[in-house]
Amino acid sequence: MLPLPLDYLSRQAEILTRFEQVLEQHLDDLLAGRVEKMHELQDFAAALCLHPGHLSQVIKLASGQHACQFYQQKIVRVTKNLLTNSDLSIGDIAHRLDYDVSNFTKFFKRFTGFTPSAYRKAHGSSPISSH
């Protein structure tokens, strides 16, 4: 197999960086209420003027992770921050991230081993109802 040209490798890094920036901005917009729906891969690809398959392939090559893993990890980090540093209810956090409470709880527990309320209790923030 031939090595990849350096300009291709730098383009991969550029795409990965732009993807992370667009992802960060989207989550900021989602939490601030500027958008109501969570983007899917094709939305990020469109924002970067790339085909979704190409974006997915480049992210995997450049980072070793699938694009959805970046998204999931970022959502978990944002959630942990909100659970420990805000007075938002778990229901409010779920809705801001475009989840219903049940699916949000399942998602968070799958990645952390904790329910959102258990995580909040374990990390010192006062428990708040999920309604």
C-alpha positions as CSV (number, residue, x, y, z in Angstrom):
1,M,0.0,0.0,0.0
2,L,1.3,3.4,-0.9
3,P,1.6,6.0,1.8
4,L,-0.9,8.9,1.7
5,P,0.4,12.2,0.3
6,L,1.1,14.9,3.0
7,D,-1.5,17.3,1.5
8,Y,-4.1,14.6,1.9
9,L,-3.1,14.0,5.5
10,S,-3.3,17.7,6.2
11,R,-6.7,17.9,4.6
12,Q,-7.9,15.1,6.9
13,A,-6.7,17.1,9.9
14,E,-8.4,20.2,8.6
15,I,-11.7,18.3,8.1
16,L,-11.5,16.7,11.6
17,T,-10.8,20.2,13.1
18,R,-13.7,21.7,11.2
19,F,-16.0,18.9,12.2
20,E,-15.2,19.3,15.8
21,Q,-15.8,23.1,15.5
22,V,-19.2,22.6,13.8
23,L,-20.1,20.0,16.4
24,E,-19.2,22.3,19.3
25,Q,-21.1,25.2,17.8
26,H,-24.2,23.0,17.1
27,L,-24.3,21.8,20.7
28,D,-23.9,25.4,22.0
29,D,-26.8,26.4,19.7
30,L,-28.9,23.4,20.9
31,L,-28.3,24.2,24.6
32,A,-29.0,27.9,24.1
33,G,-32.2,27.1,22.3
34,R,-31.1,28.6,18.9
35,V,-31.9,25.2,17.3
36,E,-34.4,22.6,18.4
37,K,-33.2,19.4,16.8
38,M,-30.0,17.5,17.1
39,H,-28.0,17.3,13.9
40,E,-27.3,14.0,12.2
41,L,-24.2,13.1,10.3
42,Q,-25.6,14.3,7.0
43,D,-26.3,17.7,8.5
44,F,-22.7,18.1,9.6
45,A,-21.5,16.9,6.2
46,A,-23.7,19.5,4.5
47,A,-22.3,22.2,6.8
48,L,-18.8,21.2,5.7
49,C,-19.8,20.8,2.0
50,L,-18.9,17.1,2.1
51,H,-20.6,13.9,1.3
52,P,-21.6,12.1,4.6
53,G,-19.8,8.9,3.6
54,H,-16.6,10.9,2.9
55,L,-16.9,12.8,6.1
56,S,-17.3,9.6,8.1
57,Q,-14.4,8.0,6.3
58,V,-12.1,10.9,6.9
59,I,-13.0,11.2,10.6
60,K,-12.3,7.5,11.0
61,L,-8.9,7.8,9.2
62,A,-7.8,10.9,11.0
63,S,-8.8,10.0,14.5
64,G,-9.4,6.3,14.6
65,Q,-13.0,6.9,15.8
66,H,-16.3,7.0,14.0
67,A,-17.9,10.5,13.7
68,C,-20.8,9.3,15.9
69,Q,-18.4,8.5,18.7
70,F,-17.2,12.1,18.7
71,Y,-20.8,13.3,18.9
72,Q,-21.7,10.8,21.7
73,Q,-18.6,11.6,23.7
74,K,-19.3,15.4,23.4
75,I,-22.9,14.9,24.5
76,V,-21.7,12.9,27.5
77,R,-19.2,15.6,28.5
78,V,-21.8,18.4,28.1
79,T,-24.3,16.3,30.1
80,K,-21.8,15.7,32.9
81,N,-21.1,19.4,33.0
82,L,-24.8,20.3,33.2
83,L,-25.5,17.7,35.8
84,T,-22.8,19.0,38.1
85,N,-22.8,22.7,37.3
86,S,-26.4,23.7,36.7
87,D,-29.7,23.7,38.5
88,L,-31.5,22.4,35.3
89,S,-33.7,19.4,36.0
90,I,-32.7,16.1,34.2
91,G,-35.8,16.5,32.1
92,D,-34.8,20.0,31.0
93,I,-31.3,18.7,30.2
94,A,-32.8,15.9,28.2
95,H,-35.1,18.2,26.2
96,R,-32.4,20.7,25.5
97,L,-30.3,17.9,24.0
98,D,-33.4,16.7,21.9
99,Y,-34.0,13.5,23.9
100,D,-37.0,12.3,25.8
101,V,-36.1,11.5,29.5
102,S,-36.2,7.8,29.1
103,N,-33.9,7.6,26.1
104,F,-31.6,10.2,27.6
105,T,-31.3,8.2,30.8
106,K,-30.5,5.0,28.7
107,F,-28.0,6.9,26.6
108,F,-26.2,8.4,29.5
109,K,-26.1,5.2,31.5
110,R,-24.7,3.3,28.5
111,F,-21.7,5.6,28.4
112,T,-21.1,6.3,32.1
113,G,-22.6,3.4,34.0
114,F,-24.7,5.9,36.0
115,T,-28.2,7.3,35.5
116,P,-28.2,11.1,35.3
117,S,-29.6,11.4,38.8
118,A,-27.1,8.9,40.3
119,Y,-24.3,10.8,38.5
120,R,-25.5,14.1,39.9
121,K,-25.7,12.7,43.4
122,A,-22.2,11.2,43.1
123,H,-20.7,14.4,41.9
124,G,-22.0,16.8,44.6
125,S,-24.8,18.7,42.9
126,S,-28.1,18.7,44.6
127,P,-30.6,16.3,43.1
128,I,-33.4,17.9,41.1
129,S,-36.5,16.1,39.9
130,S,-36.6,14.8,36.3
131,H,-39.9,16.6,35.5
